[in-house]
Amino acid sequence: MRLRTFESFSLLKNGILYSYPSLQNDIASDLVVIGGGISGALISHALMEKGYKVLLLDKRDIAQGSSAATTGLLQYEIDVQMIELAEMIGEEAAVMCYKAGIAAINTLATLVESNDIECSFKLKESLYIAHSKKAAINLRKEFELREKHQLGVRWLKKEEVEKEFGLKSYGGIVSSSGGCVDAYKLAHELIQLNVKRGMQVYDQTDIKRFKLDEDKPTIEISNGVKVSCNKVIFCTGFETTEMIKEKIATLFYTYACVSETGIEVCDSIKNSVVWDTDNPYLYMRCTDDGRLLIGGEDSSNNQPFFQQKIKNKKTDKLVKKLQKICPDVNFIPDINWGGTFGSTKDGLPYIGESPEYKNALFVLGFGGNGITFSVQAMEIITQTLAGEVHPLASYYRFGR
C-alpha cells in the first residue's frame, strides 16, 4: 500500500535525520517495538523510562510512514463530537476520553521541554468553526456539554469569529488546549535520545513472520535472522489492519499542502489550530517558518498511478475552501502531499491486547489526533505490562 506520493513537507524540510543499520544477526530483548514512527518513538521511550530492555524495528527508514505525512495538529478533540460519543459510551466516559486528550497535550509539552527536544512544538488555542447554520446549532450543543464539564471553552458568534480570527463562519468553539508539533522530527529525536541510553534500533528490516503463541515469542526477519523476546508491541498504524481480522478501522487517503513562506495571517490564526464541521473538513495551522498549512479533502479512493493529478485537484479544492472562509489571505501553494490514515466508528483508538494474538500489545492511534492517543498509550501500555488496568483501557479495547 503506497502511503504518499513524492515527499511530505516534514520530510523535505528535515531530510533523513538519523539512520540505523538493518538487522543482520540473531538478537534477544525484553520487549520488541514494531514501528519507528511517532507511536513507536513514544512507546519505546515510556518503556525505557520503566527500565525495560527495548528493541525497535522498522521496515522503512525511521518515521517515514504516517509520521512523515501527518500535519502535526494536536487536539484533545476526537473525530466524533463529545455529544455523539456520549450517546455511544455514556457521558462520563466521553468526558474522560476528552479530558485525556487535554492531559496528553500537557504531557507531551513536559516531555519535549524536559528532554530539550527541538521539534517545533507549540501550545496553541483550538478553534472549531461551524460551516453552516445547521452545523452551528449542533456545535452550540457540543459547546454546552464541554462547558458543563469545564473543558476550557468559550463560544464565539459568527461576528466574533470574524472579528477575532478574520474567518467567515456561523460561530465556533475556542478551546484553550491545542498545539502543533513536527511529529517526524520528534520521533527521530526521541528515538535517538533512547539509543544513547541503550535502546537498539534497526530500520530497513522487513519482518517475514511472527511466532507469538510460544512461551518465548520469536520474530523471523526476511533474511532469516531471528529475534526472541517476552512481548511484542505493535505501533504499525493503518498497516495493522492487514493482520487483524476484527474490523477495527476504515482507511482513507487525506491531503495537505503548505503555502509559500511569508504568508500574511492575523496573530490569532498564528496562535491557533483551526478546523471546521464540514465533511470532509478543512483544517489549518501556521508553521514555524512562516507558512500556512491546510489539509482535509479525505477520500476513500486511492489510485497511485493518478495520485499526482489527484493531489493537485485536491489542493485546488482546499485553496477554494480556504478562500471561502478566509478571503483576505493570499494562499500560494508550494508543497502538497497525501497520506493513508484510519478512522474508527467511535473515533477512539485501539490500545492494548487483541484476542487474536498472544504475547502482543497494540498501539493504534487512528483518527485525526493519533499523536495524543499515542501519548495516552505510554501510560496504558506500561500499566498493562505491570499487571494494572488503566481507566481508559476498556474504552480503547479490541472487541468493543
Beta strands, then each sheet from edge to edge (+ up, - down):
strand 1: 27-28
strand 2: 31-34
strand 3: 54-57
strand 4: 73-75
strand 5: 122-123
strand 6: 125-129
strand 7: 153-156
strand 8: 172-175
strand 9: 178-180
strand 10: 200-202
strand 11: 207-211
strand 12: 218-221
strand 13: 226-228
strand 14: 231-234
strand 15: 250-259
strand 16: 272-276
strand 17: 282-286
strand 18: 292-299
strand 19: 333-343
strand 20: 350-352
strand 21: 360-364
sheet 1: 1+ 13+ 12- 11+
sheet 2: 10+ 3+ 2+ 14+ 21+ 20-
sheet 3: 4+ 9- 5+
sheet 4: 7+ 8- 6+ 16+ 17- 18+ 15- 19+
end
